[in-house]
Amino acid sequence: MKKKVVAALGLIMLAIGFLYIFIPNIIRLKSSVAIKVTPKGLHRKLLDKQSMAKWWPGSVSNDSFYFNGRSYEIYDNTISLMPINIMENNKAIINSSLVLIKIDTDSVKLEWLGNYISSFNPINRLSAYFKAKDINNDMNTILQKIQQNFSFPNNIYNCIIQEEQVVDANLISTSGKCKNYPSNTFIYSLINKLDIYANQQQTKIKGYPMLNIESTDSSNYLVRVAVPLEKIIPQNGDILQKRMLQNGNLLVTEIKGGNFNTGEAYKQIIIYANDYERNTPAIPFYSLITNRLKEPDSTKWITKIYCPVM
């Protein structure tokens, strides 16, 4: 009987020894994924609470993010390092870091690293091991959700942006200044001026009118319009001859809606060019697919936005 007790105690001590050998005082947590996305674009979206709520695998309440009984607090540090506090019962149990590692202009690796402190008590030490493993599984799930959501550029820029080549290179353009944001009547008066001149020069307009609006201060605007032509025609006064680089590269997106929608998409296509480190040798412009004078309902307007890039 005594030998059995001694043997049992020996096994217990051996098991405890294994706990201390194989479960360290500091349990390292690590999870990683590679994503086809620009580092700048991903960093920006990970700090956007409204964007995060769309893909977060748990629940969101009052800007707090919950998953499997724990909450996550995400902070901005640099574009390559984002501290994340993993909370339980309103107490930080892990101070972790999400590291963004640039692989290429359009791809990034995310590494989520953290440490979980175990216990000298063997029972608590074993419990800490399983809790750390559970948290690490949650980290894997969250990173996979990020990967699934942001592998699609339209989830970064809120519109589908494609690359095309310049087809209509011959243009004529004119411009005008106005107080306050230009009305459709003002814009189309400039376009009509170009239409009349093209007819006088016996050439046809090949595509849709092009528009760029620039605010020179809080209330004054410079409005530039252009139309693509079948052939080159001479300049005349404030009607100028313009040429785009034949087969040059253009970023393109198509938007349905009024000035707010087109304005937001215009901003995003410029951000896209910057994120992908593309130079913009000329100003972006709207292509007015819908004649806005003939269609008063702005929700039905279709506009393409073009951004020349190199």
C-alpha positions as CSV (number, residue, x, y, z in Angstrom):
1,M,0.0,0.0,0.0
2,K,2.8,2.4,0.9
3,K,4.6,1.7,-2.3
4,K,1.4,2.5,-4.3
5,V,1.1,5.8,-2.4
6,V,4.7,6.6,-3.1
7,A,4.3,5.7,-6.8
8,A,1.2,7.8,-7.0
9,L,3.0,10.8,-5.4
10,G,5.8,10.2,-7.8
11,L,3.5,10.3,-10.8
12,I,1.9,13.5,-9.5
13,M,5.3,15.2,-9.0
14,L,6.3,14.0,-12.5
15,A,3.1,15.5,-14.0
16,I,3.7,18.8,-12.1
17,G,7.3,18.8,-13.4
18,F,6.1,18.4,-16.9
19,L,3.7,21.3,-16.4
20,Y,6.6,23.6,-15.4
21,I,8.8,22.3,-18.2
22,F,6.3,22.5,-21.1
23,I,4.2,25.4,-19.9
24,P,6.5,28.4,-19.5
25,N,5.9,31.4,-17.2
26,I,5.2,33.5,-20.2
27,I,3.1,31.9,-22.9
28,R,3.8,33.4,-26.3
29,L,0.8,34.0,-28.6
30,K,1.2,34.4,-32.3
31,S,-1.1,34.5,-35.3
32,S,-0.4,35.7,-38.9
33,V,-2.0,36.0,-42.3
34,A,-0.9,37.5,-45.7
35,I,-3.4,39.7,-47.5
36,K,-3.5,41.1,-51.0
37,V,-4.0,44.7,-49.9
38,T,-2.0,47.9,-49.6
39,P,-0.5,48.5,-46.1
40,K,-1.8,52.1,-46.0
41,G,-5.3,51.1,-47.0
42,L,-5.5,48.3,-44.5
43,H,-4.1,50.4,-41.6
44,R,-6.7,53.1,-42.4
45,K,-9.6,50.6,-42.4
46,L,-8.5,48.9,-39.2
47,L,-8.8,52.2,-37.4
48,D,-12.3,52.9,-38.9
49,K,-14.8,51.7,-36.3
50,Q,-17.7,51.7,-38.7
51,S,-15.7,49.6,-41.2
52,M,-14.7,47.2,-38.5
53,A,-18.2,46.6,-37.4
54,K,-19.0,45.1,-40.8
55,W,-16.5,42.2,-40.6
56,W,-15.9,41.8,-36.8
57,P,-16.8,38.1,-35.9
58,G,-18.4,39.0,-32.6
59,S,-20.6,41.9,-31.4
60,V,-19.9,45.7,-31.4
61,S,-21.3,48.1,-28.8
62,N,-20.3,51.7,-28.0
63,D,-17.1,51.4,-30.1
64,S,-16.1,48.2,-28.1
65,F,-15.5,44.9,-29.8
66,Y,-16.5,41.7,-28.2
67,F,-15.7,38.1,-29.1
68,N,-16.1,34.9,-27.1
69,G,-16.5,36.7,-23.8
70,R,-13.5,39.1,-24.2
71,S,-13.3,42.6,-25.5
72,Y,-10.6,44.1,-27.7
73,E,-9.3,47.7,-27.6
74,I,-7.3,48.8,-30.7
75,Y,-5.0,51.8,-30.7
76,D,-3.2,53.7,-33.4
77,N,0.6,53.8,-33.0
78,T,2.3,53.8,-36.4
79,I,1.4,52.4,-39.8
80,S,3.4,49.2,-38.9
81,L,2.4,48.7,-35.3
82,M,-1.1,48.7,-33.6
83,P,-1.3,47.9,-29.9
84,I,-4.4,45.8,-28.9
85,N,-5.5,45.2,-25.3
86,I,-7.4,42.0,-24.9
87,M,-9.8,42.5,-22.0
88,E,-11.7,40.1,-19.7
89,N,-14.1,41.4,-17.0
90,N,-13.0,44.9,-17.8
91,K,-9.4,44.1,-17.1
92,A,-6.5,43.8,-19.6
93,I,-5.3,40.2,-19.5
94,I,-3.0,40.6,-22.6
95,N,-1.2,43.6,-24.1
96,S,-0.6,42.5,-27.6
97,S,0.5,44.1,-30.9
98,L,-0.7,43.8,-34.4
99,V,2.3,44.3,-36.8
100,L,1.8,45.2,-40.4
101,I,4.7,44.0,-42.5
102,K,4.9,45.3,-46.1
103,I,5.5,42.6,-48.6
104,D,4.9,44.6,-51.7
105,T,3.0,47.7,-52.7
106,D,-0.2,45.7,-52.8
107,S,0.4,43.0,-50.2
108,V,1.0,42.9,-46.5
109,K,1.6,40.3,-43.8
110,L,-0.2,40.7,-40.4
111,E,1.4,39.3,-37.3
112,W,-0.4,39.4,-34.1
113,L,1.9,38.9,-31.1
114,G,1.1,38.8,-27.4
115,N,2.2,37.3,-24.0
116,Y,0.0,35.6,-21.5
117,I,1.4,35.2,-17.9
118,S,0.8,31.8,-16.4
119,S,0.9,30.9,-12.7
120,F,3.2,29.1,-10.3
121,N,0.1,27.2,-9.0
122,P,0.0,24.0,-11.1
123,I,-3.7,24.0,-11.5
124,N,-3.8,27.6,-12.5
125,R,-0.8,27.1,-14.8
126,L,-2.7,24.4,-16.7
127,S,-5.8,26.6,-16.8
128,A,-3.7,29.5,-18.2
129,Y,-2.3,27.2,-20.9
130,F,-5.8,26.3,-22.2
131,K,-7.0,29.9,-21.9
132,A,-4.0,31.1,-23.9
133,K,-4.7,28.5,-26.5
134,D,-8.3,29.6,-26.7
135,I,-7.3,33.3,-27.1
136,N,-4.8,32.4,-29.8
137,N,-7.6,30.6,-31.6
138,D,-9.7,33.7,-31.4
139,M,-6.8,35.8,-32.8
140,N,-6.6,33.4,-35.7
141,T,-10.3,33.8,-36.4
142,I,-10.2,37.6,-36.3
143,L,-7.2,37.7,-38.6
144,Q,-8.9,35.3,-41.0
145,K,-12.0,37.7,-41.0
146,I,-9.7,40.6,-41.8
147,Q,-8.1,38.6,-44.7
148,Q,-11.5,37.6,-46.1
149,N,-12.9,41.1,-46.0
150,F,-10.0,43.2,-47.1
151,S,-8.7,41.0,-49.9
152,F,-11.3,42.8,-52.0
153,P,-10.2,46.4,-52.8
154,N,-13.8,47.6,-53.0
155,N,-14.1,47.0,-49.3
156,I,-11.1,49.4,-48.8
157,Y,-12.3,52.1,-51.2
158,N,-16.1,51.6,-51.1
159,C,-16.1,51.4,-54.9
160,I,-14.8,49.2,-57.7
161,I,-11.7,50.7,-59.2
162,Q,-10.3,49.3,-62.4
163,E,-7.4,50.2,-64.8
164,E,-8.1,51.1,-68.4
165,Q,-6.2,52.8,-71.2
166,V,-6.8,56.1,-72.9
167,V,-8.9,55.7,-76.1
168,D,-10.0,59.2,-76.9
169,A,-6.8,61.3,-76.9
170,N,-8.0,64.4,-78.8
171,L,-9.9,67.0,-76.8
172,I,-11.0,70.6,-76.7
173,S,-11.6,72.2,-73.3
174,T,-12.7,75.5,-71.8
175,S,-13.2,76.8,-68.3
176,G,-15.2,79.2,-66.2
177,K,-15.3,80.6,-62.7
178,C,-18.3,80.9,-60.4
179,K,-19.4,81.7,-56.9
180,N,-20.5,78.7,-54.9
181,Y,-20.6,75.2,-56.2
182,P,-21.4,75.2,-59.9
183,S,-25.0,74.5,-61.0
184,N,-25.7,72.0,-63.8
185,T,-26.9,75.0,-65.9
186,F,-23.5,76.6,-65.5
187,I,-21.6,73.4,-66.3
188,Y,-23.6,72.6,-69.4
189,S,-23.3,76.1,-70.7
190,L,-19.6,75.5,-70.9
191,I,-20.1,72.1,-72.5
192,N,-22.6,73.6,-75.0
193,K,-19.9,76.1,-76.0
194,L,-17.6,73.3,-76.9
195,D,-20.4,71.4,-78.8
196,I,-21.1,74.5,-81.0
197,Y,-17.4,75.0,-81.7
198,A,-16.9,71.3,-82.7
199,N,-19.8,71.6,-85.1
200,Q,-18.4,74.7,-86.6
201,Q,-15.1,72.9,-87.2
202,Q,-17.1,70.0,-88.8
203,T,-16.0,67.3,-86.4
204,K,-17.9,65.0,-84.2
205,I,-17.8,64.5,-80.4
206,K,-16.8,60.9,-79.7
207,G,-17.7,60.4,-76.1
208,Y,-19.2,62.0,-73.0
209,P,-18.4,65.4,-71.6
210,M,-15.5,65.6,-69.1
211,L,-15.7,67.8,-65.9
212,N,-13.2,68.9,-63.2
213,I,-14.3,71.2,-60.4
214,E,-11.7,72.9,-58.2
215,S,-12.4,75.1,-55.2
216,T,-10.0,78.1,-55.3
217,D,-11.2,79.2,-51.8
218,S,-14.3,78.7,-49.6
219,S,-16.7,80.1,-52.1
220,N,-15.1,80.4,-55.5
221,Y,-14.8,77.5,-58.0
222,L,-12.9,76.9,-61.2
223,V,-14.8,74.7,-63.6
224,R,-13.0,72.9,-66.4
225,V,-14.9,70.9,-69.1
226,A,-13.7,69.0,-72.1
227,V,-15.0,66.8,-74.9
228,P,-13.3,64.1,-76.9
229,L,-13.2,64.6,-80.7
230,E,-12.7,62.5,-83.8
231,K,-9.8,64.7,-85.0
232,I,-7.6,67.6,-83.9
233,I,-9.0,71.0,-84.5
234,P,-7.4,74.5,-83.9
235,Q,-7.7,76.5,-80.7
236,N,-9.9,79.6,-80.6
237,G,-9.8,82.1,-77.7
238,D,-10.6,80.3,-74.5
239,I,-11.3,77.0,-76.3
240,L,-8.1,75.1,-76.0
241,Q,-6.7,72.1,-77.7
242,K,-5.8,69.2,-75.4
243,R,-4.3,65.8,-75.9
244,M,-4.1,62.9,-73.6
245,L,-1.4,60.2,-73.9
246,Q,-2.7,57.6,-76.3
247,N,-3.0,54.2,-74.5
248,G,-2.0,56.0,-71.3
249,N,-3.2,54.4,-68.0
250,L,-6.4,55.5,-66.3
251,L,-7.9,54.4,-63.0
252,V,-11.7,54.2,-63.5
253,T,-14.7,53.8,-61.3
254,E,-18.4,54.2,-62.1
255,I,-20.8,55.8,-59.6
256,K,-24.6,56.2,-59.4
257,G,-25.9,59.2,-57.5
258,G,-25.5,62.9,-57.0
259,N,-22.7,65.2,-56.0
260,F,-22.0,63.6,-52.6
261,N,-21.6,60.1,-54.0
262,T,-19.4,61.3,-56.9
263,G,-17.4,63.5,-54.5
264,E,-16.7,60.6,-52.2
265,A,-15.7,58.3,-55.1
266,Y,-13.4,61.1,-56.4
267,K,-11.6,61.3,-53.1
268,Q,-11.3,57.5,-53.0
269,I,-9.7,57.1,-56.4
270,I,-7.1,59.7,-55.5
271,I,-6.4,57.8,-52.2
272,Y,-6.2,54.5,-54.2
273,A,-3.5,56.1,-56.5
274,N,-1.6,57.2,-53.5
275,D,-1.9,53.8,-51.7
276,Y,-0.6,52.0,-54.8
277,E,2.2,54.5,-55.2
278,R,1.0,55.6,-58.7
279,N,2.0,59.1,-60.0
280,T,-0.8,61.3,-61.3
281,P,0.5,63.3,-64.3
282,A,-2.9,65.0,-64.9
283,I,-5.9,66.0,-63.0
284,P,-8.7,63.4,-62.4
285,F,-12.0,64.2,-64.1
286,Y,-15.7,63.2,-64.2
287,S,-17.2,61.7,-67.3
288,L,-20.9,62.7,-67.3
289,I,-22.7,59.6,-68.7
290,T,-26.1,61.0,-67.7
291,N,-27.1,64.4,-69.0
292,R,-27.9,66.1,-65.7
293,L,-30.0,68.8,-67.3
294,K,-32.4,66.2,-68.9
295,E,-32.5,64.0,-65.7
296,P,-33.3,66.1,-62.7
297,D,-33.3,63.0,-60.3
298,S,-29.7,62.9,-59.1
299,T,-30.2,59.3,-57.7
300,K,-30.3,58.2,-61.4
301,W,-27.1,60.0,-62.5
302,I,-24.3,57.8,-63.7
303,T,-20.8,59.2,-63.6
304,K,-17.5,57.7,-64.4
305,I,-14.4,59.0,-62.7
306,Y,-11.0,58.9,-64.4
307,C,-7.6,59.4,-62.8
308,P,-4.6,59.4,-65.2
309,V,-1.7,57.4,-63.6
310,M,1.8,56.3,-64.4
